[in-house]
């Protein structure tokens, strides 16, 4: 006989979703930050010096990417919950 797993409790499901959302948001931030630094460091025609302006701009781009990713995941989660009703 196979053992059946009990249905996850709503609190546990929400907690795991929040953890996943946090990890994906952090990954989006890191990817956008590295892409911004790489753009300012290696794009032809720009000075190949990473100055504070490039760092700040890369942080802003990373923050925007994280915000967009987290909001898109929240929207998808809301639509999924509405379909279940």
C-alpha distance (Angstrom), angle and dihedral (degrees) to the residues before:
residue distance angle dihedral
X1 . . .
X2 3.73 . .
X3 3.74 121.8 .
X4 3.75 114.8 -124.4
X5 3.73 118.8 -142.9
X6 3.79 115.4 -129.1
X7 3.78 118.0 -114.9
X8 3.80 111.5 -89.3
X9 3.75 116.2 -103.7
X10 3.80 113.9 -109.5
X11 3.81 92.4 -117.2
X12 3.81 92.3 53.1
X13 3.80 91.8 47.0
X14 3.81 91.3 50.7
X15 3.79 91.6 47.0
X16 3.80 92.8 51.7
X17 3.81 90.5 47.1
X18 3.81 91.1 51.7
X19 3.80 89.9 49.4
X20 3.80 90.9 51.2
X21 3.80 91.2 46.7
X22 3.81 90.9 51.4
X23 3.83 92.9 49.2
X24 3.80 93.1 47.8
X25 3.81 91.3 47.0
X26 3.79 91.7 50.8
X27 3.80 90.7 47.9
X28 3.81 90.7 51.5
X29 3.81 90.4 49.9
X30 3.79 92.8 49.9
X31 3.81 93.7 46.4
X32 3.82 93.1 49.1
X33 3.81 92.0 45.1
X34 3.81 92.4 52.1
X35 3.81 91.0 44.8
X36 3.81 90.2 51.6
X37 3.80 93.0 49.3
X38 3.81 90.6 46.4
X39 3.81 90.5 49.7
X40 3.80 93.4 52.1
X41 3.78 92.3 41.4
X42 3.79 102.0 46.5
X43 3.81 110.3 18.7
X44 3.82 110.0 117.7
X45 3.77 115.1 -114.1
X46 3.78 96.0 28.8
X47 3.78 121.5 97.6
X48 3.78 107.0 -94.8
X49 3.76 93.6 -130.0
X50 3.77 122.7 109.9
X51 3.80 102.7 -141.2
X52 3.81 130.3 172.7
X53 3.79 91.5 -89.8
X54 3.80 90.8 59.2
X55 3.80 91.2 47.8
X56 3.80 93.0 49.2
X57 3.80 92.1 46.0
X58 3.80 90.8 49.3
X59 3.81 89.8 51.0
X60 3.81 90.0 51.3
X61 3.81 91.9 48.8
X62 3.81 89.9 47.7
X63 3.79 91.1 50.0
X64 3.80 91.7 50.1
X65 3.80 91.4 48.9
X66 3.82 90.7 50.3
X67 3.80 92.2 48.0
X68 3.83 92.6 48.3
X69 3.79 92.6 47.7
X70 3.81 94.2 48.3
X71 3.80 93.4 46.0
X72 3.80 91.9 48.5
X73 3.80 90.5 50.6
X74 3.82 90.9 48.7
X75 3.78 91.0 49.9
X76 3.81 91.4 49.3
X77 3.81 89.7 48.4
X78 3.82 91.1 51.4
X79 3.79 92.0 50.2
X80 3.80 90.3 48.2
X81 3.79 91.7 51.8
X82 3.81 91.5 48.8
X83 3.81 91.2 52.8
X84 3.79 90.3 53.7
X85 3.81 92.1 57.8
